[in-house]
């Protein structure tokens, strides 16, 4: 099993999401299968009524496109999927099994259903599995259909911020680890595998997750969960 680098060894500087720039709309104006892996390590940030910021690091995503059967917009455009056909850079929220909310980001271009499902987050100072799945993520952030169509921007109170510096360093260029402390130097820190929980399109490898995270909803076959002393964890703000 690879030796994952601990958060305390990645950086001695605690990072606040206020100092991390938000992702511009142009970031989302690309195909979902391109945006999804680029979102790993980025932040989901919500401004609370008190003014405090609730944030978590995205550690798992899935891509969906109108051209494949698992996408909600594959067959037709409906009132409930209208947001998915809209301009990129908005949140698309749907209800799964009539009870669970799932948060997506619209990508690509208008009039073509395309989006990325946020599957799991790691939150600083909180239980590692508190947002390890789409429904848990939405519940922890208090998100539901009221956020459907909301712009991904600080002005809306819910946005996405750029990848944390220590994760950008960890991932390096070309998707390869660049730290001399890593036993898996040169190996990809991201796992790419098939999507899960689907009745159609299961074979398409459009799910990505951070290999060193213990907050992933479900790991790929043969990929063992890292030990607590080896996993990457987000650092709480001072």
Secondary structure, DSSP 8 states (H G I E B T S, - for coil): ------HHHH-SS---GGGS-B--HHHHSS-HHHHHHHHTT-EEEEE-TTS-EEEEEEEEEEEEETTSTTSTTSS---GGGGGGGS-SSBEEEEEETTTEEEEEEE-S-TTS-EEEEEEEEE-TTS-TTTTSSHHHHHHHHT--GGGTT-BSBGGGTEEEE---HHHHHHH-STTB---TT-TTTTSBSEEEE---S-SS-TTS--EEEETT-S--SS--TT-----TTTS-------
